[in-house]
Amino acid sequence: MTTHSEAALSPRAERLRIRAGAFAGQTAGLAPGFVQGNIAILPADYATEFLRFCQANPKPCPLLAVGEPGDPFLPGLGEEIDIRSDVPRYRIFRNGVLESEPADITSVWRDDLVTFVIGCSFSFEEALIADGIVLRHVQMKRNVAMYRTNLPCRPAGRFSGTMVVSMRPLKAADAIRAVQITSRFPNVHGAPVHLGRPDVIGIHDLATPDFGEAVPIEADEMPVFWACGVTPQVAIANAKPPLAITHLGGHMLITDLINSRLAML
Amino acid sequence: MTTHSEAALSPRAERLRIRAGAFAGQTAGLAPGFVQGNIAILPADYATEFLRFCQANPKPCPLLAVGEPGDPFLPGLGEEIDIRSDVPRYRIFRNGVLESEPADITSVWRDDLVTFVIGCSFSFEEALIADGIVLRHVQMKRNVAMYRTNLPCRPAGRFSGTMVVSMRPLKAADAIRAVQITSRFPNVHGAPVHLGRPDVIGIHDLATPDFGEAVPIEADEMPVFWACGVTPQVAIANAKPPLAITHLGGHMLITDLINSRLAML
């Protein structure tokens, strides 16, 4: 099922619907006002290095929570969250190779797995929209366009790679305002990492994103680039751990945290 | 005399030197750490409209202080400031026509004159430089390049006009950082009003600024534009009051206010 509910449900109600198998679609627009997170689950043997990778690269990998080894619950993020069942769809990788995209990972859970929840641009997009800024991909009901760049992440142990960025076309005045607004949200990627010429960061064709969907850029707009939560997935793909579990793009964990409470000011 | 002192003097010591006629040059770099201001002095008959103009256009016209009619002192800005003698060089306009550029206006002071002190980009430039951002015009010891734009100011009574902006070329990452830093200083023009393509705001040749001096823009840089304190001078020129007195460009009032205390956060 990929249909969205008509009326907004609470985060917990959405999770229970997902847990029950009644919803396995993308989560954009669900439980408006509440924080959604990118998921990475790794064996403890890799978890410390990945934690260091996130700490060293806070713009693409802002950590909202780290679970205890073997513990599928994340009490800091919401009531009774069970990471084994509360994400609509997962991706399971073994030695860097995609194995399956199940809607539940209870059967593969192990007592050495550590869950990482990483901030997601949905939170700052809500703040931009509330400020009157029109986001084209939202307007066109597309996934945001994402691109690999030549911006290196700081490596940590076996984790390394270049940054992936999301791009939103904005008029200059809106780009300036967007810098102000997103700077208040360091836990969900914060301020842009680049704006203007894409070639400066190694992007050579905005019409062919590496992830998500392209959107048109008008003559009086510039592309504005934010660090993206796909970056840690690339670093995990490079590290090729024996087991790694992530969410499927757009199929996020819905938490009980309030978006506006992520604002630092 | 236009030579600068070797060692930094206090704001008051600089003002006393200026008052005594021992210095009549540009004030950039003097009394580092202290706020400098643009000056406009108008008859009371025009002052209320100009005050409304500043209120309606806070980015180009951020008011640091407004004097009492006929009172040349500005106790809110510093010890014993006498606006008739403490600015290195003035410009006197009658009916919109430049009459003279004296170093003292005591002889033309009247009991209906109202002084306006308007924030100046020197304050935020100091914050940018302290953050490690290189400003080309400072590096090249030039006046910042300023341009007339097609951005309309909100008119108030007889005061109207388009915005004048200052331009600093920056790499994208520094431009983003500069938005963050200058957003903290709304009393000295605040965040940029535009960045990227100059034609969007009616600037057709960056090599020929309307005020100040051009600087080169490197291939990986973009022009970043801030509202400029020359804007109120243009509005005054449009209003053509029987008497108007301003500072000569770059020859600012040095106050006792501390730059970093202008930061709103």
Interface residues (C-beta under 8 A of the other chain):
Chain A: A172 A173 A175 I176 V179 Q180 S183 A191 P192 V193 H194 L195 G196 R197 V200 D220 M222 L265
Chain B: A172 A173 A175 I176 V179 Q180 S183 A191 P192 V193 H194 L195 G196 R197 V200 D220 M222 L265
